[in-house]
Amino acid sequence: MADLATLKLRREALTLQRAAGVARVSYDGKTVDYRSVAEIDRAIEALDREIAAAEGRRIVRQVRVTTAKGL
């Protein structure tokens, strides 16, 4: 496992790539293909879990549904 600073740098790089919305870049006759947005999102989520583990905390995702009849 990488150290916390490295994980945060990787996450920042992926976030910037996702925000740019670039899938393919060509320059000087070279082409670089990036992942799809869904793959980037999964990679960011995986890094979030690793960062949380390195910091000694858990990521808790909950959905609570409440309903009422309005009476």
C-alpha positions in Angstrom: 0.0 0.0 0.0 1.3 3.5 -0.9 1.7 6.2 1.7 -1.1 8.7 2.4 0.5 11.6 0.5 0.9 9.4 -2.6 -2.7 8.2 -2.4 -4.0 11.8 -2.2 -1.8 12.9 -5.1 -3.2 10.0 -7.2 -6.8 11.0 -6.2 -6.2 14.6 -7.1 -4.8 13.7 -10.6 -7.8 11.5 -11.3 -10.2 14.2 -10.2 -8.5 16.7 -12.5 -8.6 14.3 -15.4 -12.3 13.6 -14.8 -13.1 17.3 -14.5 -11.4 18.0 -17.8 -13.5 15.4 -19.6 -10.7 14.4 -21.9 -10.7 10.9 -23.2 -8.0 11.1 -25.8 -5.2 13.6 -26.3 -2.9 13.8 -29.3 0.3 15.8 -29.5 3.6 15.5 -31.4 2.2 12.5 -33.2 1.5 10.6 -30.0 -1.9 9.7 -28.7 -2.9 9.0 -25.1 -6.2 7.2 -24.4 -7.6 7.8 -21.0 -10.2 5.7 -19.1 -13.9 6.3 -19.4 -15.6 8.5 -16.8 -17.1 5.4 -15.1 -13.7 3.8 -14.7 -12.3 7.0 -13.3 -15.1 7.2 -10.8 -14.5 3.6 -9.7 -10.7 4.4 -9.3 -11.5 7.5 -7.3 -13.8 5.5 -5.0 -11.1 2.9 -4.5 -8.6 5.6 -3.6 -11.1 7.1 -1.2 -11.4 3.7 0.6 -7.6 3.4 0.7 -7.2 6.9 2.0 -9.8 6.3 4.7 -8.1 3.1 5.7 -4.7 4.8 5.9 -6.3 7.5 8.1 -7.9 4.9 10.3 -11.5 5.7 9.4 -14.2 3.9 7.5 -16.4 5.3 4.8 -20.0 4.7 5.7 -22.6 4.9 3.0 -26.2 4.8 4.2 -29.5 5.5 2.6 -32.4 6.1 5.0 -35.9 6.1 3.6 -38.8 7.6 5.6 -42.3 7.8 4.5 -45.5 9.3 5.8 -49.1 9.2 4.7 -49.5 12.9 5.3 -52.4 12.4 7.8 
